[in-house]
Amino acid sequence: MNKPILIYPSLLAADFGHLADACRACADSGADGLHLDIMDGNFVPNISMGPEAVRMAARVAPDLYRHVHLMVLHPQDLLSAFIDAGSQTILIQIESRCDHRELLEAIRAAGCKAGLVVNPETPADAVIPLLDRCDEILVMTVHPGFGGQAFMPEVLPKITSLNVQMGERPLSVDGGISRDTIAVCATAGANAFIAGTALFREPDLAAGVAELRALAARGEGA
C-alpha cells in the first residue's frame, strides 16, 4: 500500500534574515510541514538554530507542522527545550551519545512523535532494535551538517531495506532531494521528503512543492 507523500521544506536553506517570512511562505505553499535542522557544532561542524526558531515557527505559522531534527551529540541535554518550544516530531541521530530508547520514550511521553536518523555510512541494522519506539525513520542521503550537498545514490538500498521494516510509518529522506532525485527515493520506498535548496531557490515555492509531490507520486507508483 502506498503511503501519503509528505513534502517538508528545510528552513536551513531559507534566508536567515527573513525566517519568519519563510515560515509563512511554507505555510501557504501546500507543504506538509517545516523541517528544522538543529546543529550544535559538535556532532557536525556547523551551528544552525535553537529552540527559539521552533517557537517562532509555531507563532507565525501555527498550522504548519514542525518536524525537528536534533543533529547534536547529546540530545538529552536539549530535549526539554525543544519540546517546550513546540516541536511536533523530534528526530535524534542513531550515532549520537545517549540512551536512544529512553529518549524516544521521553519524546513520546511529551506528546510528540519520535524518530531516528541514520547517516549514510551507518547500516540499517543499527536502528532495527529500536523500531518499536519509532514513529518515523529518516535516512540521510548526504553527510549531515551543511545544505546544498550532492545526493548519494548508494544510500538507496538502505531506504528499500528500512521500508520493509517500517510498514505504514513514515520513511523520510534528507539531502540533495530535488526534481532529479525525489522519484528514485520514492521508488526505493521513501514517502517523506525534506528539500531545502531545491525549494527555496524556486521563485514560486508552492509550485516547487507541487512539482516535487507529483514527481514523488510518479516514483512511488513505478
Long-range contacts (C-beta under 8 A, 24 or more apart in sequence): 1-168, 2-191, 2-220, 2-221, 3-168, 3-170, 3-171, 3-191, 4-191, 5-186, 5-191, 5-192, 5-193, 5-213, 5-216, 5-217, 5-220, 6-32, 6-33, 6-170, 6-172, 6-191, 6-192, 6-193, 7-31, 7-32, 7-192, 7-193, 7-195, 7-209, 7-212, 7-213, 7-216, 8-32, 8-33, 8-34, 8-35, 8-65, 8-67, 8-172, 8-192, 8-193, 8-194, 8-195, 9-34, 9-35, 9-194, 9-195, 9-196, 9-199, 9-200, 9-205, 9-209, 10-35, 10-36, 10-37, 10-147, 10-174, 10-194, 10-195, 10-196, 10-199, 11-35, 11-36, 11-37, 11-49, 11-53, 11-57, 11-196, 12-36, 12-37, 12-48, 12-49, 12-147, 12-196, 13-147, 13-148, 13-196, 13-197, 13-199, 13-200, 13-201, 14-196, 14-200, 15-200, 19-53, 19-56, 20-56, 20-60, 22-200, 23-56, 23-57, 23-60, 23-61, 23-64, 24-60, 24-61, 25-205, 26-61, 26-64, 26-205, 27-61, 27-63, 27-64, 28-205, 28-206, 29-205, 29-206, 29-208, 29-209, 30-206, 30-209, 30-210, 30-213, 31-64, 31-205, 31-209, 32-65, 32-192, 33-64, 33-65, 33-66, 33-67, 33-88, 33-89, 34-61, 34-64, 34-65, 34-66, 34-67, 35-67, 35-68, 35-69, 35-174, 35-194, 35-196, 36-66, 36-67, 36-68, 36-69, 37-69, 37-71, 38-68, 38-69, 38-70, 38-71, 38-72, 38-78, 38-82, 39-71, 39-72, 39-145, 40-71, 40-72, 40-73, 40-74, 40-78, 42-72, 42-73, 42-74, 43-71, 43-72, 43-73, 43-93, 43-95, 43-96, 43-144, 44-71, 44-144, 44-145, 44-146, 45-145, 46-145, 46-146, 50-81, 51-78, 51-81, 51-82, 51-84, 51-85, 52-85, 54-82, 54-85, 54-86, 54-87, 55-85, 55-86, 57-86, 58-85, 58-86, 65-89, 67-91, 67-194, 69-117, 69-138, 69-174, 70-96, 71-117, 71-144, 71-145, 72-96, 73-97, 74-98, 75-103, 76-102, 76-103, 79-103, 79-106, 79-107, 83-107, 83-110, 83-112, 87-112, 88-112, 88-113, 89-113, 89-114, 89-115, 89-135, 89-136, 90-114, 90-115, 91-115, 91-116, 91-117, 91-136, 91-138, 92-116, 92-117, 93-117, 93-119, 93-144, 94-118, 94-119, 94-122, 94-126, 94-127, 94-130, 95-119, 95-122, 100-130, 101-130, 101-133, 104-130, 104-133, 104-134, 105-133, 108-133, 108-135, 115-170, 115-172, 117-144, 117-174, 118-158, 118-162, 119-143, 119-144, 120-152, 120-154, 120-155, 123-158, 124-158, 124-161, 124-162, 124-165, 127-162, 128-165, 131-165, 131-166, 134-169, 135-169, 135-170, 136-169, 136-170, 136-171, 136-172, 136-192, 137-162, 137-166, 137-169, 137-170, 137-171, 137-172, 138-172, 138-173, 138-174, 138-192, 138-194, 139-171, 139-172, 139-173, 139-174, 139-190, 140-173, 140-174, 140-175, 141-173, 141-174, 141-175, 141-176, 141-177, 141-181, 141-185, 142-174, 142-175, 142-176, 143-175, 144-175, 147-196, 147-197, 148-196, 148-197, 149-175, 149-176, 150-176, 151-175, 151-176, 151-177, 151-178, 151-180, 151-181, 152-176, 153-184, 156-184, 156-185, 156-188, 157-188, 159-185, 159-188, 159-189, 159-190, 160-188, 160-189, 162-189, 163-188, 163-189, 163-190, 164-189, 177-212, 178-212, 179-211, 179-212, 179-215, 182-212, 182-215, 182-216, 182-219, 183-215, 183-216, 183-218, 183-219, 183-222, 184-219, 185-216, 185-219, 186-215, 186-216, 186-217, 186-218, 186-219, 186-220, 186-222, 187-219, 187-220, 187-222, 191-216, 191-220
